[in-house]
Amino acid sequence: MTVPFIPFAEGEKLLDWIALTEALDAGHRLPRAQIDDIFLYRDPDTLLNRAAWIDGMGLAVKSATVFPGNPGKGRPMVNGAVTLFDDKTGALEALVDFHLVTKWKTAGDSLCAARKLARPDSREILIVGAGTVGHSLRQAYGAAFPDARFTVWNRTVSNAEKMAAAFPGMRVATDLEAAVRAADIVTSATMSTEPVLHGDWFRPGQHIDLIGAYRPDMREADDEAMRRARVFVDSYDTTVGHIGEIRIPLETGAIARDDLIADYYAPDRFARMSDDEITLFKNGGGAHLDLMTSRYILNQWRQHRA
């Protein structure tokens, strides 16, 4: 049997944001994933391997090469693929484009949480960060909140204006505090190591979605944000000791471990309890989510090819 390679453009045509969140929910009803990361370095280049195994779903290895010198040669800096293996036999099942999996995993993770934690009547959505992930968030949130009005804020206003031009009706904010105060949902995808969102700006009923921080020294929201909100994560295993958003306030005592309400593996607790509470979600994006997303992509590919 020929092992399929699923490229970006052909694969994306088959996907649906709401169906992906349902696939993520189904994946979290299986046993908790085993995960591990391996980094190899040849200065300034990096090979990252992220592996996950979910009993009943199979195995995945997401490999990414990061070669900073490539753009100067007219080549992409990041390349890679996800390798999927059968759960029962370990046989190779598919190769999936790295960028396809990353896009849908990242935004889908946040959308999955928002469908549980944000108020269904949310109408004002602020995207903080006008990069590649910001564009994906606009697509994902638009699927679940079709009547919402979107605003984008970015440090470089011209980049926010370019993003707004790509999505008719999107507005550009120049005052971040005012934009946060006006939003029902704030979704942030920056590369900041210092908080850009302040808990003093939050108001009752909001949902805050944090995506950008992925290293121990990175965070997008300050201590007051963590104290004022009910805090959720996608996985304790990939956030608590690994990402500054959670790790730093835990180490300083700004919050306690018990202040982390739930991850996806506790669906009964992963929910908004009242209309006026502030919910905050940290998107950690672990390899198990790459596996769940890749499996969803492969299933859609097979159905289309049948």
Summary of the structure (lengths in Angstrom):
residues: 306
radius of gyration: 18.9
end to end distance: 14.3
largest distance: 58.0
contacts: 1039
relative contact order: 0.17
helix: 37%
strand: 25%
